[in-house]
Every structure is written in structure tokens, then in C-alpha cells.
Amino acid sequence: MADLKDFAEQLVNLTVKEVNELATILKDEYGIEPAAAAVAMAGPAAGGGDAAEEQTEFDVILKAAGGSKLAVVKLVKELTGLGLKEAKGLVDDAPSAIKEGVSKDEAEGLKTSLEEAGAEVELK
């Protein structure tokens, strides 16, 4: 049981880049789609007794692309693993969800990255 707790701790402390790499590995080597991986990774964290009152999953919502639409499209493409056309579609259809059900740390990292590119972002 202690090993599982350590493993859960490691998952919770992953950086945005590490989460994206993990999603790629899960998809390429095991056939698990990244959205399913996010749900699977968030599931154990949501089951904690003490943290039940605190929000554990966040949605990253792009409210507007801002002045640097091209930079935002490129960043959305990189962060989500979508193709260029799909990333552009998300940005054009703002407000739209960039990622759903992610940890607080990942959500804040995504928000910071997107805001640095000029986008308006909201966490729910």
C-alpha cells in the first residue's frame, strides 16, 4: 500500500511537460488515449479522504486568443497534442476547454503558459 501512495505522490507532482510525455507514452506504447489517461490519473487523487473538500480537478478554459493568435494556436497544439487545424479550431471557437479534469498544478502551469502567449484563460 505504501508503494501505491508513493506512486500517487509522484503522479501528483509531475510537471506539465512530464504529463504530456506520459500521455504520449501511454498512447504510443499502450494504446491508451490521453483523455482516458487524465481521468485514470485523476481518479485515485479524487478518492483521498482528507482532500475530499478541496477541488482536485480543474478545467482550463481559453476565453480569448488575445493579440498573438498564432502563438496561442501553436501553444495549444503543443500542449494538447492536437493537429494544427484542431488547435486553430479550439482557439477560433473560444471560449473553449483546452484541457479538462487536470490537477491544480497542471492547470496553473497551462494557464501561465497560455497567458504568457497572450491568451485570456480561466480555470474552473
Phi, psi and chi 1 to 4 in degrees:
 res  aa     phi    psi   chi1   chi2   chi3   chi4
   1 MET       -  -36.3 -167.5   62.6  134.9      -
   2 ALA   -63.7  -35.3      -      -      -      -
   3 ASP   -63.2  -41.2  -69.6  -23.5      -      -
   4 LEU   -65.9  -37.9  -72.1  176.0      -      -
   5 LYS   -65.2  -41.4 -171.2  168.6 -175.4  166.1
   6 ASP   -62.7  -41.7  -68.9  -20.3      -      -
   7 PHE   -62.6  -43.5  179.7   66.2      -      -
   8 ALA   -62.5  -39.6      -      -      -      -
   9 GLU   -61.5  -41.6 -178.9   80.2   24.0      -
  10 GLN   -64.4  -41.8  -71.1  174.5  -15.4      -
  11 LEU   -62.6  -43.8  -76.0  175.6      -      -
  12 VAL   -65.0  -30.5  170.5      -      -      -
  13 ASN   -93.6   10.8  -68.1  -39.8      -      -
  14 LEU   -68.6  145.5  -70.4  176.0      -      -
  15 THR   -81.0  169.2   64.3      -      -      -
  16 VAL   -59.5  -43.3  173.1      -      -      -
  17 LYS   -62.6  -43.0 -177.3  178.2  179.2 -177.2
  18 GLU   -65.8  -37.4  -69.2  169.2  -26.7      -
  19 VAL   -64.5  -41.6  168.5      -      -      -
  20 ASN   -64.3  -40.5  -74.8  -28.3      -      -
  21 GLU   -64.7  -41.4  -71.2  174.5   17.1      -
  22 LEU   -62.3  -42.3  176.7   59.5      -      -
  23 ALA   -61.6  -40.6      -      -      -      -
  24 THR   -64.4  -44.3  -59.3      -      -      -
  25 ILE   -62.5  -45.4  -68.7  168.2      -      -
  26 LEU   -61.2  -39.3  -70.5  172.7      -      -
  27 LYS   -71.6  -49.5 -177.5  176.8  179.8 -176.3
  28 ASP   -71.9  -42.1  -66.0  -15.0      -      -
  29 GLU   -94.2  -26.1  -65.7 -176.5   21.5      -
  30 TYR  -122.3   -3.5  -60.4  100.1      -      -
  31 GLY    72.4   18.5      -      -      -      -
  32 ILE   -95.5  122.2  -60.1  171.3      -      -
  33 GLU   -69.1  145.5  -68.2  -65.1  -38.7      -
  34 PRO   -55.7  -37.3  -27.5   34.9      -      -
  35 ALA   -63.4  -40.7      -      -      -      -
  36 ALA   -67.0  -34.5      -      -      -      -
  37 ALA   -66.3  -40.3      -      -      -      -
  38 ALA   -63.7  -40.4      -      -      -      -
  39 VAL   -66.7  -42.5  171.3      -      -      -
  40 ALA   -65.0  -38.1      -      -      -      -
  41 MET   -74.8  -32.9  -70.0 -172.6  -29.7      -
  42 ALA   -78.7  -24.9      -      -      -      -
  43 GLY   -56.1  -55.5      -      -      -      -
  44 PRO   -61.6  -36.2  -23.2   31.0      -      -
  45 ALA   -66.5  -35.0      -      -      -      -
  46 ALA   -70.8  -20.0      -      -      -      -
  47 GLY   -83.0   -1.7      -      -      -      -
  48 GLY   -65.6  139.0      -      -      -      -
  49 GLY   -69.7  -48.6      -      -      -      -
  50 ASP   -68.5  -38.3  -56.8   44.9      -      -
  51 ALA   -86.1    8.7      -      -      -      -
  52 ALA   -62.0  -29.8      -      -      -      -
  53 GLU   -80.6  -27.3  -63.8  174.5   15.3      -
  54 GLU   -86.8  140.5 -174.1  176.8  -26.3      -
  55 GLN   -66.9  129.7 -176.5  176.6   -9.0      -
  56 THR  -111.3  -17.1   57.7      -      -      -
  57 GLU  -122.3  137.4  -66.5 -176.8   -7.2      -
  58 PHE  -129.5  150.8  -66.1   84.3      -      -
  59 ASP  -107.4  132.8  -63.6  -19.2      -      -
  60 VAL   -97.8  113.2 -179.7      -      -      -
  61 ILE  -109.4  122.7  -50.9  -63.8      -      -
  62 LEU   -82.6  113.7  176.3   69.0      -      -
  63 LYS   -83.7  -40.1  -67.8  176.1   71.1  175.0
  64 ALA  -160.0  150.9      -      -      -      -
  65 ALA   -75.5  -24.7      -      -      -      -
  66 GLY    77.9 -157.8      -      -      -      -
  67 GLY   -77.7  -25.5      -      -      -      -
  68 SER  -107.2   66.7  -59.5      -      -      -
  69 LYS   -58.8  -42.2 -177.4  177.2  173.9 -178.0
  70 LEU   -62.0  -43.3 -178.6   59.0      -      -
  71 ALA   -64.1  -38.6      -      -      -      -
  72 VAL   -67.4  -42.8  173.3      -      -      -
  73 VAL   -59.9  -45.9  169.9      -      -      -
  74 LYS   -61.7  -41.6  -73.5 -179.5  179.3 -179.6
  75 LEU   -68.2  -41.9 -174.8   57.7      -      -
  76 VAL   -61.0  -41.4  167.4      -      -      -
  77 LYS   -59.0  -46.7  177.8 -176.7  179.7  -69.2
  78 GLU   -66.0  -44.0  177.9 -176.2  -36.8      -
  79 LEU   -72.4  -32.2  -65.4  174.1      -      -
  80 THR   -99.0  -19.4   61.4      -      -      -
  81 GLY    79.9   10.6      -      -      -      -
  82 LEU   -78.1  164.4  -66.0  172.3      -      -
  83 GLY   -74.7  168.5      -      -      -      -
  84 LEU   -60.8  -43.0 -175.0   58.9      -      -
  85 LYS   -63.5  -43.3 -177.5  177.4  179.4 -179.9
  86 GLU   -67.4  -40.5  -68.9   83.1    5.5      -
  87 ALA   -63.6  -43.0      -      -      -      -
  88 LYS   -62.2  -39.5 -177.3 -178.8 -178.8  -56.9
  89 GLY   -60.8  -42.9      -      -      -      -
  90 LEU   -61.3  -44.3  -88.0  178.7      -      -
  91 VAL   -67.7  -42.8  173.1      -      -      -
  92 ASP   -64.1  -33.0  -72.9  -17.1      -      -
  93 ASP   -89.6   13.7  -66.2  -20.6      -      -
  94 ALA   -56.0  140.6      -      -      -      -
  95 PRO   -75.4  134.7   23.5  -27.7      -      -
  96 SER  -148.7  153.0   56.5      -      -      -
  97 ALA   -78.2  125.7      -      -      -      -
  98 ILE   -86.1  -47.8  -59.3  -59.8      -      -
  99 LYS  -141.8  144.7  -69.7 -119.5  179.9  164.1
 100 GLU  -125.1  146.0  -63.1  177.1  -28.6      -
 101 GLY    68.1   35.7      -      -      -      -
 102 VAL  -101.3  162.6  -63.6      -      -      -
 103 SER   -67.3  163.3   70.1      -      -      -
 104 LYS   -60.7  -44.6 -178.0  177.0 -178.7  178.3
 105 ASP   -62.5  -45.1  -69.1  -21.0      -      -
 106 GLU   -64.6  -42.9 -178.6 -179.7   -1.2      -
 107 ALA   -61.0  -43.5      -      -      -      -
 108 GLU   -67.2  -36.6  -71.5  175.6   -8.9      -
 109 GLY   -64.2  -43.6      -      -      -      -
 110 LEU   -63.2  -43.4  -68.7  168.0      -      -
 111 LYS   -60.8  -46.0 -179.8  179.1  179.3 -172.3
 112 THR   -60.6  -46.6  -58.7      -      -      -
 113 SER   -60.6  -46.5  -62.6      -      -      -
 114 LEU   -66.3  -39.2  -71.9  163.0      -      -
 115 GLU   -67.3  -35.1  -74.4  176.5  -18.9      -
 116 GLU   -64.9  -28.7  -73.7  174.0   -0.3      -
 117 ALA   -82.0   -6.2      -      -      -      -
 118 GLY   107.3    2.9      -      -      -      -
 119 ALA   -85.2  157.7      -      -      -      -
 120 GLU   -99.5  124.8  -68.0  179.3   41.2      -
 121 VAL  -129.6  146.9 -177.1      -      -      -
 122 GLU  -131.4  142.0  174.4 -175.9   30.9      -
 123 LEU  -106.0  133.9  -61.3 -178.5      -      -
 124 LYS  -120.9      -  -71.7 -172.2  176.6 -176.6
